Amino acid sequence: MITELEEIGEIMHLAKSGRLIVKLTAIGKEPRSGELIIDTKGKRIGKVIEVIGPVTAPYASVVPMIDRINKIIGIKVFRGGIQYSRQTSRYMHSRQGKHFGHDRATRGTLK
């Protein structure tokens, strides 16, 4: 089965924080936090941390998952799915950067 890659943008540069900055081209279809980005060969490039900038020209801040960052500056990147950490569960949702629990013990409380 062949699937078409959905392009989301182009890697612009490496920020001082160590994150990749990706200029998003799919306006209105921005990647979500935790979503993986891949190259044309399907290799994992990084994980989206946040979408920044104006709505009309958004960028993504991405934690790199590769060593040779200089070789990927300028390449097109694509959606690669979502990677969950051990702390993330289907019962956790992010609301303005804060995590709210939705189980009986912690309903409506900050974690």
Number of C-alpha atoms within 10 A of each C-alpha: 2 4 5 6 15 11 18 21 24 20 22 17 17 19 11 7 8 13 18 25 22 26 23 25 17 14 14 10 9 18 26 15 17 19 19 25 27 21 18 12 7 13 13 18 23 22 26 24 17 17 20 15 10 8 11 10 12 18 25 26 23 26 21 20 14 11 8 9 15 9 8 18 16 14 13 20 27 21 19 21 14 15 13 12 8 6 6 12 10 7 9 14 14 10 8 6 8 10 15 17 18 14 10 7 8 11 10 12 10 9 9
